[in-house]
Amino acid sequence: MTEGATGILGGTFDPVHRGHVALASAACSALGLARVVLLPCAVPPHKPERRVAPGYDRLEMLYLAIEGYPGLTVGTDELERGGMCFTIDTLRAVRARGTSPVFLVGSDALSEIETWREHAALLLEFDLAVVERRPVEGASDLAPWPAAVRERLASLPPGSGGPALGSGGRIFRVPVEPPAVSSRLVRARLAAGDPVDDLVPARVARYIQLRRLYRQEATR
């Protein structure tokens, strides 16, 4: 385990689902991270117009989802700051507290990283771990990532004797096989009155039912 290296998995988590938990667990194991923090945003930077469930509901569902996963924890930084937060600012705040963050990002999001706030500084200052599905046999594994991303790809696991994990400037590819689930699918099922037990942890499903969340998805 790498002392001081902490994975940061940001997102709306509206709601958290089994894929989020599987992704965080896989990255924690593959990179030897001390822990992975699931960090919900207050307002989605790329979809600020979309109405999301209240922060306290999304936060409570995250706590319920990670029960039984000792390597996973929940962060409240962006909810406490409120408004629209940007990845580079959040990671700098985490680093200022003496932690070496490793930002976990999906393959699709990484292809759009040049649209992010201070993306060049983000790639220079921090290590990233891109979580992607294992390649299908016979298919190309060349991702549609910009050159600034491809030139920073590094071997996994991080080599001993080199810069400590979290030192910055590298992108590690973490192959995972997450469940085929998205928050949008969960919300659509709930709006239709269909069960979601196969998509979200059981405790989260019960919370959603008790709080009567996502019943008006068609209007969101």
TORPA-990876 format. One record per atom (N, C-alpha, C): x, y, z. Coordinates in steps of 0.001 Angstrom, whole numbers, padded with zeros to 6 digits. Example, Ala and Ser with C-alpha at 12.3 -4.5 7.8 and 13.67 -1.06 7.14 Angstrom:
2
[[013190; -005690; 007800]]
[[012300; -004500; 007800]]
[[013200; -003300; 007800]]
[[012850; -002250; 007080]]
[[013670; -001060; 007140]]
[[012900; 000030; 007870]]
***
This chain:
220
[[000842; -001195; 000000]]
[[000000; 000000; 000000]]
[[000878; 001246; 000000]]
[[000521; 002212; -000798]]
[[001320; 003427; -000913]]
[[000875; 004459; 000115]]
[[001761; 004766; 001063]]
[[001408; 005703; 002113]]
[[001146; 007088; 001527]]
[[000028; 007677; 001901]]
[[-000265; 009035; 001482]]
[[-000957; 009161; 000145]]
[[-001007; 008094; -000674]]
[[-001675; 008175; -001970]]
[[-003149; 007833; -001807]]
[[-003993; 008769; -002175]]
[[-005436; 008609; -001998]]
[[-006148; 008806; -003325]]
[[-006969; 007861; -003695]]
[[-007758; 007989; -004908]]
[[-008934; 008922; -004688]]
[[-009232; 009743; -005669]]
[[-010366; 010659; -005606]]
[[-011305; 010324; -006764]]
[[-012501; 009889; -006445]]
[[-013509; 009602; -007459]]
[[-014635; 010613; -007311]]
[[-014658; 011597; -008205]]
[[-015690; 012622; -008142]]
[[-016884; 012263; -009012]]
[[-017969; 012966; -008799]]
[[-019154; 012721; -009608]]
[[-020397; 013291; -008962]]
[[-021494; 013193; -009672]]
[[-022763; 013649; -009123]]
[[-023356; 012607; -008188]]
[[-023141; 011321; -008506]]
[[-023674; 010222; -007704]]
[[-025171; 010409; -007477]]
[[-025893; 010484; -008575]]
[[-027318; 010817; -008520]]
[[-028173; 009731; -009177]]
[[-028266; 008538; -008566]]
[[-027665; 008118; -007302]]
[[-026396; 007300; -007535]]
[[-025694; 007002; -006429]]
[[-024574; 006077; -006481]]
[[-025112; 004704; -006873]]
[[-024323; 003944; -007660]]
[[-024782; 002618; -008072]]
[[-023642; 001610; -007931]]
[[-023930; 000364; -008265]]
[[-022950; -000708; -008087]]
[[-021686; -000474; -008923]]
[[-021835; 000153; -010070]]
[[-020676; 000426; -010912]]
[[-019684; 001348; -010246]]
[[-020185; 002379; -009543]]
[[-019298; 003296; -008823]]
[[-018454; 002548; -007794]]
[[-019127; 001686; -007033]]
[[-018436; 000957; -005971]]
[[-017416; -000011; -006561]]
[[-017793; -000722; -007635]]
[[-016880; -001668; -008276]]
[[-015658; -000945; -008833]]
[[-015886; 000203; -009445]]
[[-014802; 000990; -010026]]
[[-013827; 001450; -008941]]
[[-014352; 002003; -007867]]
[[-013510; 002498; -006785]]
[[-012711; 001366; -006147]]
[[-013348; 000224; -005941]]
[[-012668; -000921; -005326]]
[[-011558; -001445; -006222]]
[[-011833; -001538; -007537]]
[[-010844; -002050; -008484]]
[[-009626; -001131; -008549]]
[[-009860; 000178; -008582]]
[[-008760; 001134; -008647]]
[[-007928; 001105; -007367]]
[[-008596; 000978; -006250]]
[[-007896; 000938; -004962]]
[[-006940; -000248; -004924]]
[[-007407; -001412; -005402]]
[[-006593; -002618; -005396]]
[[-005476; -002552; -006438]]
[[-005816; -002134; -007657]]
[[-004839; -002128; -008750]]
[[-003689; -001163; -008501]]
[[-003969; -000033; -007872]]
[[-002951; 000986; -007641]]
[[-002309; 000885; -006258]]
[[-002861; 000046; -005398]]
[[-002326; -000054; -004049]]
[[-002543; 001213; -003253]]
[[-003699; 001850; -003449]]
[[-003988; 003112; -002766]]
[[-004318; 002879; -001296]]
[[-004030; 003869; -000486]]
[[-004385; 003788; 000917]]
[[-005900; 003774; 001079]]
[[-006579; 004496; 000216]]
[[-008040; 004566; 000243]]
[[-008513; 005261; -001023]]
[[-009806; 005178; -001272]]
[[-010437; 005932; -002347]]
[[-011584; 006739; -001749]]
[[-011590; 008035; -002018]]
[[-012642; 008929; -001529]]
[[-013647; 009166; -002645]]
[[-014901; 008857; -002390]]
[[-015978; 009175; -003321]]
[[-016476; 010564; -002966]]
[[-016337; 011485; -003907]]
[[-016522; 012905; -003621]]
[[-017658; 013486; -004462]]
[[-018854; 013619; -003890]]
[[-019981; 014157; -004666]]
[[-019871; 015666; -004880]]
[[-020259; 016120; -006061]]
[[-020237; 017550; -006355]]
[[-021550; 018197; -005908]]
[[-021520; 019502; -005771]]
[[-022734; 020241; -005450]]
[[-023538; 020516; -006718]]
[[-022843; 020987; -007753]]
[[-023456; 021282; -009052]]
[[-022579; 020649; -010128]]
[[-023135; 019808; -011016]]
[[-022318; 019196; -012078]]
[[-021726; 020259; -013003]]
[[-020394; 020385; -013111]]
[[-019793; 021438; -013932]]
[[-020191; 021374; -015403]]
[[-020360; 020159; -015930]]
[[-020653; 020022; -017360]]
[[-022150; 019985; -017659]]
[[-022979; 019910; -016597]]
[[-024429; 019918; -016795]]
[[-025079; 020753; -015689]]
[[-024719; 022042; -015597]]
[[-025196; 022857; -014469]]
[[-026705; 023068; -014466]]
[[-027351; 022855; -015623]]
[[-028786; 023086; -015700]]
[[-029602; 021907; -015182]]
[[-028958; 020744; -015012]]
[[-029717; 019568; -014615]]
[[-029996; 019584; -013114]]
[[-031242; 019360; -012760]]
[[-031623; 019307; -011355]]
[[-031236; 017961; -010782]]
[[-030574; 017965; -009646]]
[[-030134; 016722; -009018]]
[[-030774; 016587; -007649]]
[[-030715; 015401; -007095]]
[[-031244; 015159; -005761]]
[[-030462; 016003; -004747]]
[[-031088; 016366; -003638]]
[[-030389; 017165; -002624]]
[[-029071; 016526; -002202]]
[[-028100; 017377; -001872]]
[[-026799; 016881; -001490]]
[[-026829; 015929; -000318]]
[[-027704; 016187; 000676]]
[[-027721; 015317; 001851]]
[[-028225; 013927; 001501]]
[[-029122; 013819; 000515]]
[[-029595; 012501; 000088]]
[[-028495; 011753; -000656]]
[[-027806; 012434; -001557]]
[[-026737; 011782; -002315]]
[[-025602; 011367; -001384]]
[[-025337; 012188; -000381]]
[[-024286; 011884; 000579]]
[[-024658; 010667; 001421]]
[[-025883; 010631; 001902]]
[[-026327; 009505; 002726]]
[[-026302; 008206; 001932]]
[[-026695; 008267; 000655]]
[[-026652; 007059; -000175]]
[[-025225; 006567; -000368]]
[[-024272; 007496; -000471]]
[[-022875; 007095; -000587]]
[[-022391; 006381; 000673]]
[[-022728; 006921; 001832]]
[[-022337; 006268; 003079]]
[[-022916; 004853; 003150]]
[[-024158; 004696; 002730]]
[[-024792; 003377; 002745]]
[[-024126; 002434; 001748]]
[[-023744; 002972; 000593]]
[[-023185; 002135; -000472]]
[[-021819; 001558; -000126]]
[[-021013; 002277; 000663]]
[[-019645; 001821; 000918]]
[[-019515; 001027; 002211]]
[[-020623; 000806; 002900]]
[[-020555; -000009; 004114]]
[[-020007; -001388; 003752]]
[[-019009; -001839; 004493]]
[[-018406; -003130; 004217]]
[[-017216; -003053; 003278]]
[[-016852; -001848; 002847]]
[[-015691; -001650; 001977]]
[[-014669; -000797; 002729]]
[[-013745; -001420; 003461]]
[[-012817; -000651; 004313]]
[[-011914; 000299; 003547]]
[[-011680; 000063; 002249]]
[[-010805; 000947; 001490]]
[[-011504; 002155; 000910]]
[[-012815; 002241; 001102]]
[[-013584; 003335; 000516]]
[[-014111; 004259; 001601]]
[[-014139; 005553; 001290]]
[[-014686; 006542; 002202]]
[[-015387; 007626; 001395]]
[[-016028; 008554; 002079]]
[[-016811; 009608; 001421]]
[[-016250; 010961; 001814]]
[[-016154; 011865; 000840]]
[[-015680; 013219; 001099]]
[[-016796; 014236; 000914]]
[[-016733; 015326; 001650]]
[[-017786; 016346; 001596]]
[[-017263; 017701; 001131]]
[[-016022; 017743; 000632]]
[[-015387; 019021; 000289]]
[[-016255; 019888; -000627]]
[[-016709; 019324; -001739]]
[[-017409; 020132; -002733]]
[[-018826; 020479; -002282]]
[[-019476; 019584; -001555]]
[[-020808; 019899; -001032]]
[[-020716; 021033; -000014]]
[[-019668; 021027; 000779]]
[[-019500; 022077; 001780]]
[[-019191; 023426; 001126]]
[[-018403; 023413; 000055]]
[[-018103; 024667; -000645]]
[[-019330; 025169; -001402]]
[[-020123; 024247; -001917]]
[[-021322; 024625; -002656]]
[[-021011; 025187; -004023]]
[[-022048; 025347; -004829]]
[[-021867; 025896; -006161]]
[[-021089; 024963; -007067]]
[[-020561; 025519; -008149]]
[[-019824; 024729; -009125]]
[[-018351; 024661; -008737]]
[[-017842; 023451; -008555]]
[[-016445; 023252; -008201]]
[[-015726; 022594; -009376]]
[[-014434; 022872; -009508]]
[[-013657; 022321; -010599]]
[[-012598; 021367; -010053]]
[[-012314; 020318; -010820]]
[[-011417; 019256; -010386]]
[[-010059; 019788; -009935]]
[[-009483; 020694; -010697]]
[[-008154; 021200; -010372]]
[[-008144; 021883; -009005]]
[[-009192; 022631; -008685]]
[[-009263; 023314; -007390]]
[[-009426; 022315; -006250]]
[[-010270; 021305; -006472]]
[[-010492; 020301; -005432]]
[[-009220; 019518; -005150]]
[[-008514; 019100; -006192]]
[[-007289; 018326; -005990]]
[[-006209; 019163; -005309]]
[[-006126; 020431; -005650]]
[[-005145; 021297; -004983]]
[[-005485; 021456; -003503]]
[[-006770; 021523; -003197]]
[[-007178; 021638; -001793]]
[[-006832; 020366; -001028]]
[[-007032; 019214; -001656]]
[[-006683; 017940; -001030]]
[[-005172; 017870; -000798]]
[[-004397; 018270; -001796]]
[[-002940; 018244; -001674]]
[[-002450; 019185; -000585]]
[[-003112; 020321; -000440]]
[[-002705; 021294; 000575]]
[[-002855; 020738; 001994]]
[[-003685; 019705; 002142]]
[[-003868; 019082; 003459]]
[[-002839; 017985; 003716]]
[[-001882; 017834; 002794]]
[[-000818; 016863; 003007]]
[[-001066; 015500; 002404]]
[[-002087; 015372; 001567]]
[[-002410; 014108; 000915]]
[[-002001; 014156; -000548]]
[[-001486; 013043; -001067]]
[[-001129; 012945; -002480]]
[[-002305; 012323; -003231]]
[[-003102; 013134; -003945]]
[[-004290; 012590; -004592]]
[[-003993; 011970; -005953]]
[[-004722; 010917; -006269]]
[[-004717; 010307; -007601]]
[[-006155; 010384; -008097]]
[[-006362; 011122; -009169]]
[[-007722; 011357; -009642]]
[[-008184; 010222; -010543]]
[[-009307; 009611; -010199]]
[[-009883; 008522; -010978]]
[[-010871; 009095; -011980]]
[[-010734; 008702; -013238]]
[[-011559; 009270; -014285]]
[[-011928; 008190; -015288]]
[[-013117; 008281; -015865]]
[[-013549; 007333; -016870]]
[[-012908; 007618; -018217]]
[[-012851; 006592; -019050]]
[[-012222; 006721; -020363]]
[[-012900; 007788; -021215]]
[[-014232; 007831; -021196]]
[[-014956; 008816; -022001]]
[[-014659; 010237; -021543]]
[[-014634; 010435; -020223]]
[[-014366; 011770; -019693]]
[[-012951; 012217; -020043]]
[[-012011; 011280; -020041]]
[[-010629; 011634; -020333]]
[[-010468; 012125; -021769]]
[[-011301; 011633; -022667]]
[[-011220; 012070; -024068]]
[[-011634; 013527; -024224]]
[[-012340; 014068; -023211]]
[[-012812; 015454; -023266]]
[[-012058; 016357; -022306]]
[[-010917; 015899; -021811]]
[[-010246; 016628; -020733]]
[[-009757; 018008; -021166]]
[[-009570; 018217; -022471]]
[[-009118; 019531; -022928]]
[[-010190; 020603; -022762]]
[[-011412; 020215; -022414]]
[[-012474; 021184; -022141]]
[[-012537; 021532; -020658]]
[[-011716; 020892; -019842]]
[[-011744; 021093; -018398]]
[[-010963; 022343; -018009]]
[[-011306; 022892; -016857]]
[[-010600; 024050; -016310]]
[[-009126; 023703; -016058]]
[[-008207; 024491; -016617]]
[[-006771; 024327; -016423]]
[[-006319; 022881; -016647]]
[[-006754; 022295; -017765]]
[[-006468; 020881; -017984]]
[[-004972; 020599; -018084]]
[[-004199; 021520; -018662]]
[[-002755; 021301; -018787]]
[[-002103; 021223; -017405]]
[[-002518; 022096; -016501]]
[[-001984; 022067; -015137]]
[[-002423; 020807; -014412]]
[[-003649; 020385; -014659]]
[[-004173; 019171; -014042]]
[[-003307; 017970; -014411]]
[[-002976; 017843; -015705]]
[[-002170; 016713; -016171]]
[[-000740; 016790; -015671]]
[[-000237; 017986; -015452]]
[[001136; 018172; -014989]]
[[001273; 017950; -013486]]
[[000314; 018442; -012730]]
[[000440; 018446; -011270]]
[[000001; 017156; -010593]]
[[-000877; 016394; -011232]]
[[-001480; 015245; -010555]]
[[-001378; 013968; -011381]]
[[-001336; 012846; -010683]]
[[-001456; 011552; -011333]]
[[-002937; 011257; -011546]]
[[-003254; 010677; -012686]]
[[-004615; 010278; -012997]]
[[-004649; 008774; -013224]]
[[-005762; 008162; -012934]]
[[-005980; 006748; -013227]]
[[-007250; 006661; -014061]]
[[-007097; 006226; -015309]]
[[-008256; 006100; -016175]]
[[-008768; 004667; -016071]]
[[-010001; 004528; -015665]]
[[-010617; 003213; -015505]]
[[-011411; 002908; -016761]]
[[-011123; 001795; -017380]]
[[-011727; 001446; -018653]]
[[-012019; -000039; -018701]]
[[-012986; -000396; -019534]]
[[-013320; -001798; -019702]]
[[-012143; -002544; -020338]]
[[-011997; -003798; -019973]]
[[-010952; -004608; -020582]]
[[-011203; -004697; -022084]]
[[-010141; -004597; -022909]]
[[-010329; -004614; -024358]]
[[-010900; -005937; -024859]]
[[-011771; -005860; -025850]]
[[-012326; -007048; -026473]]
[[-011277; -007634; -027401]]
[[-011126; -008956; -027391]]
[[-010117; -009606; -028228]]
[[-010318; -009257; -029699]]
[[-009256; -008830; -030336]]
[[-009334; -008487; -031749]]
[[-009679; -007043; -032015]]
[[-010051; -006297; -030957]]
[[-010415; -004888; -031127]]
[[-009239; -004000; -030742]]
[[-009179; -002835; -031342]]
[[-008111; -001893; -031031]]
[[-008331; -001302; -029647]]
[[-007229; -001141; -028894]]
[[-007350; -000520; -027571]]
[[-006905; 000935; -027614]]
[[-006791; 001492; -028816]]
[[-006403; 002894; -028936]]
[[-007588; 003779; -028578]]
[[-007461; 004503; -027500]]
[[-008556; 005358; -027047]]
[[-008491; 006702; -027768]]
[[-009636; 007342; -027982]]
[[-009650; 008647; -028653]]
[[-009233; 009774; -027718]]
[[-008070; 009627; -027106]]
[[-007576; 010619; -026171]]
[[-006650; 011596; -026886]]
[[-006605; 012835; -026426]]
[[-005693; 013814; -027037]]
[[-004238; 013437; -026791]]
[[-003345; 014008; -027594]]
[[-001918; 013699; -027488]]
[[-001377; 013988; -026090]]
[[-001882; 015052; -025457]]
[[-001407; 015417; -024117]]
[[-001676; 014309; -023106]]
[[-002690; 013492; -023379]]
[[-002998; 012358; -022513]]
[[-002122; 011163; -022880]]
[[-002067; 010837; -024159]]
[[-001345; 009638; -024602]]
[[000130; 009693; -024220]]
[[000717; 010880; -024252]]
[[002149; 010982; -023960]]
[[002463; 010828; -022475]]
[[001445; 010831; -021634]]
[[001669; 010694; -020193]]
[[001289; 009308; -019671]]
[[000887; 008405; -020545]]
[[000514; 007064; -020110]]
[[001710; 006361; -019485]]
[[001485; 005745; -018340]]
[[002559; 005085; -017596]]
[[002164; 003646; -017289]]
[[003179; 002828; -017001]]
[[002942; 001415; -016729]]
[[002299; 001217; -015363]]
[[001523; 000173; -015272]]
[[000875; -000202; -014024]]
[[001403; -001578; -013608]]
[[001764; -001784; -012351]]
[[001724; -000799; -011269]]
[[002901; 000172; -011348]]
[[002854; 001271; -010611]]
[[003968; 002218; -010609]]
[[005256; 001517; -010182]]
[[006323; 001726; -010931]]
[[007578; 001036; -010645]]
[[008216; 001494; -009346]]
[[008831; 000555; -008657]]
[[009528; 000896; -007421]]
[[010800; 001675; -007768]]
[[011163; 002601; -006931]]
[[012355; 003393; -007179]]
[[012080; 004659; -007953]]
[[010887; 004759; -008574]]
[[010513; 005948; -009310]]
[[009762; 006920; -008415]]
[[009193; 007955; -009020]]
[[008410; 008916; -008241]]
[[007268; 008225; -007501]]
[[006993; 008662; -006296]]
[[005917; 008072; -005507]]
[[004573; 008308; -006190]]
[[003678; 007371; -006008]]
[[002342; 007517; -006560]]
[[001704; 008782; -006002]]
[[001154; 009589; -006887]]
[[000578; 010856; -006473]]
[[001506; 012030; -006727]]
[[002727; 011757; -007272]]
[[003682; 012832; -007528]]
[[003268; 013717; -008690]]
[[002466; 013167; -009602]]
[[001942; 013977; -010695]]
[[002585; 013696; -012038]]
[[001843; 014063; -013106]]
[[002374; 013981; -014448]]
[[002189; 012666; -015173]]
[[001519; 011680; -014538]]
[[001351; 010376; -015164]]
[[-000119; 009987; -015226]]
[[-000427; 009118; -016180]]
[[-001780; 008574; -016308]]
[[-001670; 007062; -016375]]
[[-002315; 006395; -015444]]
[[-002290; 004939; -015384]]
[[-003613; 004384; -015913]]
[[-003523; 003332; -016703]]
[[-004721; 002683; -017228]]
[[-005086; 001519; -016315]]
[[-006306; 001544; -015771]]
[[-006762; 000512; -014847]]
[[-007906; -000249; -015508]]
[[-007668; -001471; -015979]]
[[-008745; -002235; -016609]]
[[-009700; -002821; -015563]]
[[-010974; -002584; -015730]]
[[-011975; -003116; -014806]]
[[-013131; -003681; -015632]]
[[-013987; -004407; -014967]]
[[-015171; -004937; -015630]]
[[-016385; -004561; -014789]]
[[-016760; -003262; -014795]]
[[-017854; -002811; -013939]]
[[-019206; -003288; -014462]]
[[-020201; -003378; -013598]]
[[-021541; -003742; -014053]]
[[-022059; -002732; -015075]]
[[-022868; -003194; -016001]]
[[-023436; -002313; -017031]]
[[-024574; -001505; -016418]]
[[-024213; -000417; -015772]]
[[-025206; 000389; -015065]]
[[-024780; 001849; -015111]]
[[-025749; 002747; -015120]]
[[-025496; 004179; -015042]]
[[-026552; 004796; -014142]]
[[-026249; 005982; -013615]]
[[-027230; 006673; -012778]]
[[-028485; 007001; -013575]]
[[-028303; 007318; -014849]]
[[-029462; 007627; -015693]]
[[-030388; 006425; -015808]]
[[-029811; 005221; -015964]]
[[-030621; 004009; -016042]]
[[-031370; 003785; -014737]]
[[-030700; 004010; -013615]]
[[-031352; 003845; -012309]]
[[-032544; 004791; -012200]]
[[-032347; 006057; -012550]]
[[-033426; 007039; -012442]]
[[-034590; 006697; -013374]]
[[-034266; 006235; -014567]]
[[-035318; 005888; -015528]]
[[-036149; 004716; -015021]]
[[-035501; 003738; -014451]]
[[-036234; 002588; -013908]]
[[-037148; 003017; -012770]]
[[-036616; 003854; -011894]]
[[-037412; 004300; -010748]]
[[-038610; 005121; -011202]]
[[-038412; 005968; -012200]]
[[-039516; 006779; -012708]]
[[-040611; 005907; -013311]]
[[-040195; 004749; -013858]]
[[-041160; 003833; -014466]]
[[-041776; 002884; -013444]]
[[-041307; 002984; -012191]]
[[-041840; 002116; -011150]]
[[-041229; 000735; -011138]]
[[-040078; 000578; -011809]]
[[-039423; -000726; -011885]]
[[-038376; -000868; -010783]]
[[-038075; -002111; -010367]]
[[-037088; -002331; -009298]]
[[-035670; -002020; -009771]]
[[-034813; -001652; -008810]]
[[-033418; -001316; -009137]]
[[-032440; -002100; -008264]]
[[-032916; -003169; -007656]]
[[-032072; -003930; -006736]]
[[-030818; -004476; -007398]]
[[-030868; -004715; -008707]]
[[-029697; -005228; -009402]]
[[-028735; -004118; -009815]]
[[-029135; -002878; -009654]]
[[-028328; -001743; -010104]]
[[-027653; -000988; -008966]]
[[-028278; -000979; -007790]]
[[-027730; -000234; -006657]]
[[-027632; -001162; -005450]]
[[-026731; -000853; -004498]]
[[-026659; -001658; -003277]]
[[-028008; -001685; -002567]]
[[-028283; -002779; -001865]]
[[-029587; -002974; -001232]]
[[-029942; -001833; -000282]]
[[-028972; -001341; 000486]]
[[-029245; -000254; 001423]]
[[-029640; 001020; 000685]]
[[-029025; 001246; -000471]]
[[-029355; 002418; -001269]]
[[-030770; 002287; -001836]]
[[-031130; 001101; -002300]]
[[-032469; 000871; -002840]]
[[-033536; 001161; -001782]]
[[-033271; 000724; -000553]]
[[-034244; 000970; 000528]]
[[-034341; 002458; 000841]]
[[-033206; 003135; 000842]]
[[-033213; 004578; 001124]]
[[-034007; 005323; 000064]]
[[-033789; 004986; -001191]]
[[-034517; 005640; -002285]]
[[-036010; 005431; -002131]]
[[-036401; 004221; -001750]]
[[-037819; 003926; -001577]]
[[-038405; 004728; -000415]]
[[-037683; 004773; 000702]]
[[-038176; 005503; 001871]]
[[-038281; 007001; 001603]]
[[-037317; 007542; 000864]]
[[-037297; 008979; 000586]]
[[-038108; 009352; -000655]]
[[-038618; 008322; -001370]]
[[-039434; 008536; -002563]]
[[-038693; 009396; -003595]]
[[-037435; 009027; -003833]]
[[-036596; 009783; -004757]]
[[-036788; 009306; -006194]]
[[-036528; 010208; -007127]]
[[-036468; 009922; -008568]]
[[-037791; 009434; -009156]]
[[-038879; 009888; -008621]]
[[-040173; 009470; -009174]]
[[-040654; 010389; -010288]]
[[-039969; 011503; -010474]]
[[-040371; 012448; -011518]]
[[-039225; 012643; -012514]]
[[-038559; 011553; -012878]]
[[-037397; 011654; -013750]]
[[-037723; 012327; -015076]]
[[-038923; 012164; -015567]]
[[-039283; 012729; -016877]]
[[-039179; 014244; -016883]]
[[-039271; 014874; -015722]]
[[-039227; 016339; -015648]]
[[-037833; 016865; -015324]]
[[-036821; 015954; -015150]]
[[-035486; 016380; -014706]]
[[-034517; 016463; -015855]]
***
